[in-house]
């Protein structure tokens, strides 16, 4: 039974479907880009908590400058580091930053070092241009639907998540680019794919599901390359910046993940739209939030294992991995919805000849996720994980049903052959 038999859509209806949803998507994108302009011209005037352009990049730039200047111990004390940022960035801020600790692994400092000499403004602009260009290049490489590539790139870089990523000076373009490059290289160049994917350990919560994907396809060479890449990045940071910073960071990271410091929970876990954050805000229970986050991580791992085992095209597997990565991450912000925007755009490109209302509705939901953040202030944003789950289910529905039908028909076929 074909998709057309299940849900017949005439050619004129195919043309009308985008026209129904595009105006809303364009308005949401314009909202995001107004925030970019507002943060630059009149901070904190439009949107929530946008007191200056690049407030998150201030943390990254402040960290690499501190380490290069011989003051890495600043990173070990969130209050002192925040005071340092407020002092050095006062000309860029409309109001002082609240608690802004450093909690990234020291390997990230290696990737930041090339931008350090450009100054805050120069490095902020250069990194956003570089990472956006890298994502565009990744989306052009080995695409399953090359005719739709330009539209996919336009949709992703015009999305509200992209504008918020630029406003905050965040890393979502780079993370998405590494995932896209890695998965698309995997079928033909597994070692190169692993070396690219191993770089994601600079932000470990977005590398959680990579071993599941590679194990599901028995990609042992790629898995070894991931380990070599991650280890090389860590060793490089130890050689350049010293071992002491790692000796501090490893126990500190474990404490942040399992501890109950209210300042850390508020900054590092609640301020976003992860499953943990949303459940904590809905139930006011950290235990329930932790349990649901564990369940979401397991569900994300199962969906990735299924996607990389089932008969799916590369970009469909990639879309599931991108969405499941957000679902499984113990912390994600509105800017990280760039990964969801890529997943939704790839899915719509795959459905170009047979779009359905639910496909466009799902894409509109993805557009809404960053606009409904932070969930601390916007109650509707606390249901954002449901959009991620819906996207994963939508992508896996057809191959899962096909696999089940084959399994159910196997006894009958065996009986006939006997």
C-alpha positions as a printed Julia matrix, in Angstrom:
418×3 Matrix{Float64}:
  0.0     0.0    0.0
  1.48    3.32  -1.04
  1.41    6.66   0.76
 -0.83    7.99  -1.99
 -3.37    5.24  -1.23
 -3.32    6.04   2.47
 -3.54    9.8    2.11
 -4.32   10.93  -1.45
 -3.41   14.54  -2.2
 -4.12   16.13  -5.56
 -1.56   18.35  -7.3
 -3.48   21.57  -6.64
 -3.78   20.65  -2.97
 -0.02   20.08  -2.82
  0.43   23.66  -3.97
 -2.06   25.02  -1.44
 -0.56   23.32   1.61
  2.61   25.47   1.83
  0.58   28.63   1.22
 -1.45   27.79   4.34
  1.57   27.58   6.62
  4.23   29.79   5.01
  2.78   33.14   6.21
  2.93   31.97   9.83
  6.45   30.61   9.37
  7.62   33.86   7.76
  6.12   35.94  10.58
  7.87   33.77  13.17
 11.16   34.16  11.32
 10.7    37.93  11.14
 10.08   37.95  14.89
 13.45   36.27  15.41
 15.3    38.7   13.16
 13.67   41.69  14.85
 15.19   40.34  18.07
 18.63   40.35  16.39
 18.22   44.0   15.39
 16.75   44.98  18.74
 19.61   43.38  20.69
 22.09   45.35  18.6
 20.29   48.71  18.49
 18.18   48.82  21.64
 18.95   45.91  23.98
 16.19   44.44  26.14
 13.54   46.37  24.19
 12.13   43.43  22.22
 12.01   39.79  23.29
 13.09   38.27  26.6
 16.52   38.57  28.2
 18.32   40.0   25.16
 20.33   42.63  26.99
 23.12   42.77  24.4
 24.28   40.96  21.27
 26.42   37.91  22.01
 25.93   37.5   25.75
 26.78   33.78  25.52
 29.78   34.55  23.32
 30.97   36.82  26.14
 31.31   33.67  28.24
 33.26   31.85  25.52
 35.48   34.82  24.71
 36.01   35.62  28.38
 37.05   32.02  29.05
 39.64   31.77  26.29
 41.07   35.21  27.12
 41.33   34.26  30.81
 43.16   31.03  30.0
 45.5    32.63  27.45
 46.3    35.41  29.93
 47.22   32.86  32.62
 44.1    33.26  34.77
 42.33   29.93  34.15
 41.39   29.68  37.84
 38.72   32.29  37.12
 36.76   29.52  35.41
 36.52   27.51  38.62
 34.37   30.11  40.41
 31.14   31.09  38.68
 30.64   34.24  40.76
 34.18   35.54  40.18
 33.96   34.72  36.48
 30.64   36.57  36.18
 32.17   39.61  37.9
 35.11   39.42  35.5
 32.72   39.37  32.51
 30.73   42.31  33.83
 33.93   44.3   34.32
 35.49   43.53  30.94
 32.25   43.65  28.92
 30.63   46.65  30.59
 30.84   48.72  27.38
 28.84   46.05  25.54
 26.16   45.43  28.19
 22.99   47.4   28.84
 22.71   45.82  32.31
 25.11   43.51  34.17
 25.02   39.8   33.47
 23.53   37.55  36.08
 25.26   34.3   37.08
 27.24   33.11  34.02
 29.61   30.26  34.92
 31.87   28.3   32.59
 30.95   24.61  32.35
 32.34   23.45  29.0
 35.17   20.9   28.75
 38.67   22.33  28.27
 38.77   20.8   24.78
 36.39   23.56  23.67
 39.13   26.09  24.38
 41.17   24.64  21.5
 38.36   25.51  19.07
 38.0    29.0   20.55
 41.7    29.87  20.48
 41.85   30.89  16.76
 39.19   33.55  17.38
 40.71   35.02  20.55
 42.95   37.59  18.84
 40.01   39.2   17.02
 38.63   40.89  20.12
 35.11   40.35  21.42
 33.14   41.95  18.58
 35.39   40.62  15.83
 35.43   37.08  17.21
 31.66   37.08  17.8
 30.89   38.12  14.21
 33.61   35.9   12.69
 32.45   32.8   14.54
 28.81   33.23  13.54
 29.74   33.78   9.87
 32.18   30.87   9.89
 29.81   28.4   11.58
 26.82   29.44   9.43
 28.91   28.98   6.27
 30.11   25.61   7.54
 26.51   24.51   8.1
 25.51   25.67   4.61
 28.44   23.72   3.15
 27.48   20.64   5.14
 23.9    20.84   3.87
 25.2    21.0    0.28
 27.38   17.91   0.72
 25.99   14.5   -0.34
 22.36   15.58   0.06
 19.68   12.97  -0.67
 17.54   15.67  -2.31
 20.07   17.99  -4.03
 17.33   19.9   -5.88
 15.96   21.1   -2.55
 19.33   22.02  -1.02
 19.03   25.78  -1.52
 15.57   25.82   0.05
 16.8    23.7    2.96
 19.7    26.09   3.63
 17.44   29.12   3.35
 14.86   27.61   5.69
 17.45   26.69   8.31
 19.37   29.98   8.28
 16.17   32.06   8.23
 14.53   30.13  11.07
 13.82   31.75  14.46
 16.29   29.33  16.04
 19.04   30.64  13.75
 18.33   34.27  14.62
 18.37   33.5   18.35
 21.62   31.57  17.92
 23.15   34.68  16.33
 21.68   37.0   18.97
 23.1    34.95  21.83
 26.38   34.14  20.08
 25.84   30.41  20.47
 27.2    27.24  18.88
 24.22   25.55  17.23
 25.41   26.19  13.65
 28.69   24.41  14.4
 27.01   21.5   16.19
 24.52   20.99  13.36
 27.29   21.24  10.75
 29.39   18.55  12.45
 26.39   16.21  12.71
 25.38   16.76   9.08
 28.92   16.31   7.76
 29.54   13.25   9.92
 26.37   11.34   9.06
 26.56   12.13   5.34
 30.2    11.0    5.17
 29.46    7.79   7.08
 28.33    5.52   4.18
 31.4     6.18   2.01
 34.12    7.6    4.29
 33.56    6.17   7.79
 36.95    7.21   9.2
 36.52   10.82   8.07
 32.98   10.74   9.45
 34.23    9.55  12.84
 36.96   12.21  12.99
 34.34   14.91  12.34
 31.81   13.51  14.82
 34.46   13.19  17.53
 34.78   16.98  17.61
 31.27   17.13  19.09
 32.71   16.14  22.46
 33.45   19.84  23.0
 29.74   19.96  23.96
 29.2    16.43  25.32
 25.41   16.46  25.69
 25.15   16.53  21.89
 27.45   13.52  21.45
 25.49   11.16  23.72
 23.77    9.25  20.93
 26.65    9.0   18.46
 27.87    5.61  19.76
 24.32    4.24  19.45
 24.11    5.31  15.8
 27.51    3.83  14.93
 26.95    0.59  16.84
 23.58    0.12  15.14
 25.39   -0.05  11.8
 28.47   -1.85  13.11
 30.59    1.12  12.04
 33.65    0.04  14.02
 36.12    2.14  12.02
 34.01    5.25  12.49
 33.62    4.52  16.21
 37.38    4.17  16.59
 37.86    7.42  14.68
 35.41    9.19  17.03
 37.47    8.03  20.02
 40.74    9.12  18.36
 39.3    12.53  17.44
 37.88   13.16  20.92
 41.07   12.01  22.63
 43.24   14.12  20.32
 41.15   17.21  21.07
 41.41   16.57  24.82
 45.18   15.92  24.67
 45.69   19.06  22.6
 43.93   21.12  25.25
 46.02   19.51  28.0
 49.25   20.2   26.12
 48.33   23.81  25.32
 46.53   24.84  28.51
 47.84   22.33  31.06
 46.45   19.28  32.84
 45.26   21.18  35.92
 42.23   22.57  34.14
 41.11   19.02  33.34
 41.72   17.88  36.91
 39.34   20.63  38.02
 36.74   20.18  35.28
 36.09   16.4   35.45
 34.83   16.29  39.07
 33.13   19.68  38.64
 31.18   18.4   35.62
 30.07   15.29  37.53
 28.98   17.47  40.44
 27.01   19.81  38.16
 25.21   16.89  36.55
 24.2    15.18  39.79
 24.29   18.04  42.29
 21.51   20.21  43.64
 23.1    23.68  43.66
 20.1    25.93  42.9
 22.23   28.46  40.99
 23.62   25.72  38.74
 20.18   24.14  38.2
 18.66   27.51  37.31
 21.45   28.47  34.9
 22.6    25.15  33.5
 19.41   23.07  33.38
 16.15   24.99  33.89
 16.95   27.83  31.48
 16.02   26.02  28.29
 13.5    23.51  26.95
 15.06   20.13  27.7
 12.79   17.4   29.02
 14.31   17.99  32.46
 13.57   21.71  32.36
 10.03   21.32  31.05
  9.04   18.58  33.49
 10.61   20.46  36.4
  8.6    23.56  35.51
  5.38   21.59  35.03
  5.63   19.45  38.18
  7.95   21.45  40.46
  9.75   18.15  41.13
 13.44   17.7   40.33
 13.14   13.94  40.92
 10.34   13.62  38.38
 12.3    15.81  35.96
 15.43   13.66  36.31
 13.43   10.46  35.82
 11.73   11.8   32.71
 15.05   13.02  31.31
 16.5     9.53  31.74
 13.41    8.1   29.99
 13.79   10.64  27.17
 17.46    9.75  26.74
 16.58    6.05  26.52
 13.79    6.81  24.03
 16.16    8.95  21.98
 18.75    6.16  21.94
 16.1     3.63  20.88
 14.87    5.86  18.06
 18.43    6.4   16.78
 19.14    2.66  16.93
 15.95    2.02  14.95
 16.71    4.73  12.39
 20.21    3.39  11.73
 18.93   -0.2   11.48
 15.79    0.34   9.42
 15.63    0.88   5.68
 15.98    4.66   5.67
 17.86    7.08   3.46
 20.86    8.9    4.94
 19.05   12.22   5.47
 16.14   10.49   7.19
 18.56    8.88   9.61
 20.24   12.24  10.05
 16.9    13.92  10.82
 16.13   11.34  13.51
 19.6    11.74  15.04
 19.26   15.53  15.12
 15.85   15.42  16.79
 16.78   12.62  19.19
 19.93   14.51  20.18
 17.76   17.4   21.38
 15.4    14.99  23.16
 18.24   13.21  24.97
 20.3    16.28  25.92
 20.12   17.13  29.65
 20.25   20.8   28.68
 19.28   22.58  25.47
 18.39   26.19  24.72
 16.19   27.9   22.12
 19.21   28.32  19.81
 19.72   24.52  19.8
 16.42   24.22  17.94
 18.59   24.86  14.86
 19.08   21.07  14.96
 15.3    20.63  14.85
 15.04   23.14  12.0
 17.57   21.12   9.98
 15.71   17.88  10.75
 12.34   19.36   9.74
 13.74   20.92   6.55
 15.33   17.62   5.5
 12.07   15.81   6.21
 10.03   18.27   4.15
 12.55   17.99   1.3
 12.02   14.22   1.39
  8.24   14.74   1.26
  8.32   17.31  -1.55
  6.23   15.18  -3.94
  3.65   14.11  -1.36
  3.33   16.68   1.43
  0.7    16.24   4.09
 -0.91   18.6    6.55
  0.83   16.94   9.45
  4.26   17.46   7.8
  3.73   21.21   7.48
  2.11   21.42  10.92
  5.09   19.64  12.44
  7.48   22.06  10.69
  5.5    25.01  12.03
  5.77   23.49  15.52
  9.55   23.33  15.12
  9.54   27.02  14.11
  7.58   27.8   17.29
  9.93   26.05  19.73
 12.55   28.83  20.05
  9.86   31.53  19.99
  8.19   29.91  23.01
 11.42   30.04  25.02
 12.46   30.41  27.73
  9.93   28.02  29.19
 10.54   29.63  32.58
  8.53   32.63  31.36
  6.34   31.13  28.61
  4.19   28.21  29.86
  3.46   26.94  26.34
  7.18   26.35  25.86
  7.09   23.64  28.53
  5.5    21.31  25.98
  8.29   21.78  23.41
  9.61   18.2   23.78
  6.31   16.97  22.34
  7.23   18.62  19.02
 10.56   16.76  19.0
  8.83   13.46  19.76
  6.24   14.08  17.01
  9.0    14.71  14.47
 10.81   11.48  15.37
  7.58    9.45  15.22
  6.67   10.98  11.88
 10.0    10.06  10.31
 10.07    6.52  11.73
  6.41    5.7   11.07
  6.66    4.4    7.5
  9.79    2.21   7.82
  8.6     0.86  11.17
  5.25   -0.18   9.73
  7.0    -1.71   6.72
  9.33   -3.72   8.97
  6.39   -4.91  11.1
  4.46   -5.99   8.02
  7.46   -7.95   6.78
  7.83   -9.62  10.16
  4.14  -10.53  10.32
  4.12  -11.9    6.77
  7.24  -14.0    7.29
  5.43  -17.03   8.83
  2.88  -17.04   6.01
  5.6   -16.91   3.37
  7.49  -19.7    5.11
  4.33  -21.84   5.22
  3.7   -21.32   1.5
  7.27  -22.24   0.61
  6.95  -25.4    2.72
